[in-house]
Amino acid sequence: MNPAELLHAVTSTVNYLRISAGQDSASEWLSCGELVHDHDRLLTVVRSTAEGRGTDRDDIAMSLFLQAYAFRVASAAIGGWLLSEGTATFDVRPSNTAIALGRHRPNALALHHVKYRPEPIHDVLFEQHLGPMVLAARATAADSDGERVGEKLLWGNVAAGCASAFGAFHGNLEDRGAVRDAATRFFHDAPDEVRSAGQFATVQGQQPEPGWFWERNSCCLLYQLPTADTSVEPFKCEDCSLWSAEDRIIRYATATATINSSE
C-alpha cells in the first residue's frame, strides 16, 4: 500500500481524526517545527487556548494542550503502523507536520508530504517529535509558584494520547483482539517514560467482548478547572489517576455493560 492509500485507509477507518495531506486553505495551520523549537511561540499559542479551556494558569493550559497535541500526532503514526501491520510509519516529524486548533485545542493534523520514514515508529514518534515537545513544554510553562510542569505529568499525557489513538481504532476495527495485542507490543517497546505512564486494564462483562481501558499513573490537571456548579466535585477524566482502585472497578464494569448493551 502506498502512503496516500494508507492515509486514506486511516481516515476512512476513524473519520474524526482529521489528517490532511498538505495544508488546506480553510484552516489556520501552525507549524509543529515552530512549536517544538520556538518556546515563545509555543507559549503564545498555548495561552491563546487557555481562556477557552477555563483557566488562566500556564501549567494547566500547557498540560491540556499537550494531551490533545499528542493524540493528533500519535493517531497518524499509530493508525498507519496499525493498519500496515507494523510495516509502515508515516513521517510525523515536526518538520513535516502542522496542527490546526478547534474548540481551544489541537484538533487536526496536516502532513506536508505523505511519506514513510525508515526508522521504527518509536524513534519517529517519540525521539524525533513528542519527546522534544515534552522538553519544550516543560521549559516553557510554570505554575503560579514558578514550578515547571511535571515531567511525569507531561509524559502521562503523551502516553494517554497514544492509548486514545489505539482506542479509536479498537472501536472501529472488527478484529479488536489484534488491536489490543498491537497496543501491548507498542507500549512494551516504548521509552521508559511512556511505558511507566500507565497500563491497560481489561474487564470481562456478560458479553464475550471485554471492556478495554487505559489507566493513567499521573493526572493531567483537568480536575483543577473551575466548575460552574460549586456543589459538585471537580470533573475527573475517565482514566484519571485520582480515582481509587474501587472507583475504577465500578466505572469499568459500568462502561463495559454500556458498551456491550449498545452492540
LUMVOTOR-328569 format. One record per residue (C-alpha): x, y, z; residue number from 1. Coordinates in nm, 2 decimals. Each point is the difference from the previous one (the first is absolute). Layout:
% LUMVOTOR-328569
((X; Y; Z); NUM) ...
% end
This chain:
% LUMVOTOR-328569
((0.00; 0.00; 0.00); 1) ((0.15; 0.34; -0.09); 2) ((-0.01; 0.29; 0.25); 3) ((-0.30; 0.17; -0.15); 4) ((-0.20; -0.32; 0.00); 5) ((0.09; -0.07; 0.36); 6) ((-0.09; 0.35; 0.11); 7) ((-0.34; -0.04; -0.16); 8) ((-0.04; -0.33; 0.18); 9) ((0.08; 0.16; 0.33); 10) ((-0.24; 0.29; -0.04); 11) ((-0.27; -0.23; -0.14); 12) ((0.02; -0.22; 0.30); 13) ((-0.02; 0.28; 0.25); 14) ((-0.15; 0.29; -0.18); 15) ((0.03; 0.26; 0.29); 16) ((0.38; -0.01; 0.00); 17) ((0.02; 0.28; -0.26); 18) ((0.34; -0.07; -0.15); 19) ((0.06; 0.20; -0.31); 20) ((0.25; -0.05; -0.29); 21) ((0.15; 0.34; -0.03); 22) ((-0.16; 0.31; 0.15); 23) ((-0.35; 0.11; -0.11); 24) ((-0.08; 0.37; -0.02); 25) ((-0.30; -0.03; 0.24); 26) ((0.21; -0.06; 0.31); 27) ((0.27; 0.21; 0.17); 28) ((0.28; -0.25; 0.03); 29) ((0.28; 0.03; 0.26); 30) ((0.34; -0.14; -0.08); 31) ((0.09; -0.28; 0.24); 32) ((0.36; 0.08; -0.06); 33) ((-0.05; 0.35; 0.12); 34) ((-0.19; -0.12; 0.31); 35) ((0.26; -0.25; 0.09); 36) ((0.30; 0.22; -0.05); 37) ((-0.13; 0.36; 0.08); 38) ((-0.10; 0.01; 0.37); 39) ((-0.15; 0.35; -0.03); 40) ((-0.21; -0.11; -0.29); 41) ((-0.12; -0.31; 0.19); 42) ((-0.10; 0.20; 0.31); 43) ((-0.18; 0.26; -0.21); 44) ((-0.21; -0.27; -0.17); 45) ((-0.07; -0.18; 0.32); 46) ((-0.11; 0.32; 0.18); 47) ((-0.23; 0.07; -0.29); 48) ((-0.19; -0.32; 0.09); 49) ((0.00; 0.06; 0.38); 50) ((-0.32; 0.21; 0.04); 51) ((-0.20; -0.24; -0.22); 52) ((0.11; -0.29; 0.22); 53) ((-0.10; 0.19; 0.32); 54) ((0.33; 0.09; 0.15); 55) ((0.25; 0.28; 0.03); 56) ((0.28; -0.23; 0.11); 57) ((0.28; -0.08; -0.24); 58) ((0.07; -0.35; 0.15); 59) ((-0.36; -0.12; -0.04); 60) ((-0.04; 0.15; -0.35); 61) ((0.33; -0.16; -0.11); 62) ((-0.09; -0.34; 0.14); 63) ((-0.34; 0.00; -0.17); 64) ((0.15; 0.13; -0.33); 65) ((0.27; -0.27; 0.00); 66) ((-0.24; -0.28; 0.06); 67) ((-0.21; 0.10; -0.30); 68) ((0.31; 0.07; -0.21); 69) ((0.15; -0.35; 0.09); 70) ((-0.33; -0.17; -0.11); 71) ((0.00; 0.17; -0.34); 72) ((0.36; -0.08; -0.08); 73) ((-0.02; -0.35; 0.15); 74) ((-0.32; -0.08; -0.19); 75) ((0.17; 0.04; -0.33); 76) ((0.31; -0.20; 0.09); 77) ((-0.19; -0.27; 0.19); 78) ((-0.28; -0.02; -0.26); 79) ((0.24; -0.06; -0.28); 80) ((0.21; -0.24; 0.20); 81) ((-0.30; -0.20; 0.11); 82) ((-0.17; -0.03; -0.34); 83) ((0.32; -0.09; -0.17); 84) ((0.06; -0.27; 0.27); 85) ((0.31; 0.17; 0.13); 86) ((0.17; 0.04; -0.34); 87) ((-0.04; 0.37; -0.07); 88) ((0.05; 0.32; 0.20); 89) ((-0.12; 0.34; -0.13); 90) ((0.24; 0.29; 0.02); 91) ((-0.14; 0.18; 0.30); 92) ((0.32; 0.19; 0.08); 93) ((-0.06; 0.36; 0.10); 94) ((0.14; 0.13; -0.33); 95) ((-0.26; -0.19; -0.19); 96) ((-0.31; 0.07; 0.21); 97) ((-0.23; 0.28; 0.10); 98) ((-0.30; 0.03; 0.23); 99) ((-0.32; 0.20; -0.01); 100) ((-0.19; 0.11; 0.30); 101) ((-0.37; -0.06; 0.06); 102) ((-0.20; 0.03; 0.33); 103) ((0.31; 0.15; 0.16); 104) ((0.22; -0.30; -0.06); 105) ((0.19; -0.18; -0.28); 106) ((-0.26; -0.18; -0.20); 107) ((0.15; -0.06; -0.34); 108) ((0.33; -0.11; -0.15); 109) ((0.16; 0.07; -0.34); 110) ((0.28; -0.21; -0.15); 111) ((0.19; 0.23; -0.24); 112) ((0.11; -0.30; -0.20); 113) ((-0.17; -0.33; 0.04); 114) ((0.29; -0.24; 0.02); 115) ((0.16; -0.27; 0.22); 116) ((0.31; 0.01; 0.22); 117) ((0.24; -0.29; 0.02); 118) ((0.05; 0.03; 0.37); 119) ((-0.22; -0.20; 0.25); 120) ((-0.32; 0.17; 0.11); 121) ((0.14; 0.07; 0.35); 122) ((0.29; 0.19; -0.14); 123) ((-0.21; 0.22; -0.22); 124) ((-0.28; 0.05; 0.24); 125) ((0.18; 0.04; 0.33); 126) ((0.37; 0.08; -0.06); 127) ((-0.06; 0.23; -0.29); 128) ((-0.33; 0.17; 0.09); 129) ((-0.19; -0.05; 0.33); 130) ((0.32; -0.03; 0.21); 131) ((0.13; 0.34; -0.12); 132) ((-0.36; 0.14; 0.05); 133) ((0.00; -0.12; 0.36); 134) ((0.34; 0.18; 0.06); 135) ((-0.14; 0.32; -0.16); 136) ((-0.32; -0.01; 0.21); 137) ((0.20; -0.06; 0.32); 138) ((0.24; 0.29; -0.08); 139) ((-0.29; 0.23; -0.10); 140) ((-0.28; -0.02; 0.26); 141) ((0.00; 0.03; 0.37); 142) ((-0.26; 0.01; 0.28); 143) ((-0.09; 0.30; 0.22); 144) ((0.30; -0.08; 0.22); 145) ((0.25; -0.01; -0.29); 146) ((0.03; -0.38; 0.00); 147) ((0.03; -0.16; -0.34); 148) ((-0.26; -0.24; -0.12); 149) ((0.08; -0.34; 0.12); 150) ((0.18; -0.23; -0.24); 151) ((-0.20; -0.31; 0.11); 152) ((-0.32; 0.19; -0.06); 153) ((0.10; 0.10; -0.35); 154) ((0.11; -0.35; -0.09); 155) ((-0.32; -0.12; 0.15); 156) ((-0.18; 0.22; -0.25); 157) ((0.20; -0.14; -0.29); 158) ((-0.07; -0.36; 0.11); 159) ((-0.37; 0.08; 0.04); 160) ((0.00; 0.15; -0.35); 161) ((0.15; -0.32; -0.14); 162) ((-0.24; -0.22; 0.19); 163) ((-0.29; 0.21; -0.13); 164) ((0.12; -0.05; -0.36); 165) ((0.00; -0.37; 0.05); 166) ((-0.35; 0.03; 0.16); 167) ((-0.13; 0.19; -0.31); 168) ((0.10; -0.29; -0.22); 169) ((-0.11; -0.26; 0.25); 170) ((-0.35; 0.14; -0.02); 171) ((-0.01; -0.01; -0.38); 172) ((0.18; -0.32; -0.11); 173) ((-0.16; -0.34; 0.01); 174) ((0.31; -0.19; 0.14); 175) ((0.02; 0.18; 0.33); 176) ((0.22; -0.26; 0.15); 177) ((0.27; 0.08; -0.26); 178) ((-0.02; 0.37; 0.10); 179) ((0.04; -0.09; 0.36); 180) ((0.30; -0.22; -0.08); 181) ((0.16; 0.27; -0.21); 182) ((-0.05; 0.26; 0.28); 183) ((0.17; -0.23; 0.25); 184) ((0.30; -0.05; -0.23); 185) ((0.01; 0.38; -0.07); 186) ((0.02; 0.09; 0.37); 187) ((0.23; -0.28; 0.08); 188) ((0.26; 0.14; -0.25); 189) ((-0.07; 0.37; 0.09); 190) ((0.25; 0.21; 0.19); 191) ((0.00; -0.04; 0.38); 192) ((-0.18; 0.33; 0.05); 193) ((-0.30; -0.12; -0.21); 194) ((0.00; -0.36; 0.12); 195) ((-0.01; 0.11; 0.36); 196) ((-0.27; 0.26; -0.05); 197) ((-0.29; -0.24; 0.02); 198) ((-0.14; -0.34; -0.10); 199) ((-0.30; -0.17; -0.17); 200) ((-0.27; -0.17; 0.20); 201) ((-0.25; -0.24; -0.13); 202) ((-0.33; -0.08; 0.16); 203) ((-0.21; -0.30; -0.11); 204) ((-0.37; 0.08; 0.00); 205) ((-0.30; -0.22; -0.08); 206) ((0.08; 0.01; -0.37); 207) ((0.31; -0.17; -0.16); 208) ((0.16; 0.33; -0.09); 209) ((0.19; 0.14; 0.30); 210) ((0.02; 0.36; 0.09); 211) ((0.34; 0.15; -0.06); 212) ((0.12; 0.31; 0.19); 213) ((0.31; 0.21; 0.04); 214) ((0.11; 0.08; 0.36); 215) ((0.22; 0.30; 0.05); 216) ((0.26; 0.02; 0.27); 217) ((-0.01; 0.38; 0.01); 218) ((-0.26; 0.27; -0.02); 219) ((-0.03; 0.25; -0.29); 220) ((-0.14; 0.28; 0.23); 221) ((-0.34; 0.02; -0.16); 222) ((-0.16; -0.05; 0.34); 223) ((0.14; 0.34; 0.10); 224) ((-0.22; 0.19; -0.25); 225) ((-0.28; 0.19; 0.18); 226) ((-0.34; -0.15; -0.04); 227) ((-0.31; 0.21; -0.05); 228) ((-0.18; -0.19; 0.27); 229) ((0.19; 0.03; 0.33); 230) ((-0.22; -0.27; 0.16); 231) ((0.16; -0.27; -0.21); 232) ((0.34; -0.16; 0.02); 233) ((0.27; 0.11; -0.26); 234) ((-0.02; -0.19; -0.32); 235) ((0.25; -0.29; -0.05); 236) ((0.08; -0.18; -0.32); 237) ((-0.10; -0.36; -0.04); 238) ((0.36; -0.11; 0.03); 239) ((0.10; 0.24; 0.28); 240) ((0.25; -0.13; 0.25); 241) ((-0.20; 0.17; 0.27); 242) ((-0.27; -0.26; -0.01); 243) ((0.03; -0.26; 0.27); 244) ((0.05; -0.36; -0.10); 245) ((-0.35; -0.07; 0.11); 246) ((-0.14; 0.29; -0.20); 247) ((0.18; -0.13; -0.31); 248) ((-0.14; -0.35; 0.03); 249) ((-0.35; 0.14; 0.03); 250) ((0.04; 0.24; -0.29); 251) ((0.16; -0.27; -0.23); 252) ((-0.28; -0.24; 0.07); 253) ((-0.27; 0.26; -0.07); 254) ((0.17; 0.11; -0.32); 255) ((0.05; -0.36; -0.12); 256) ((-0.37; -0.07; 0.06); 257) ((-0.10; 0.31; -0.19); 258) ((0.23; -0.08; -0.30); 259) ((-0.12; -0.36; -0.02); 260) ((-0.37; 0.10; 0.02); 261) ((0.04; 0.25; -0.29); 262) ((0.15; -0.26; -0.24); 263) 
% end
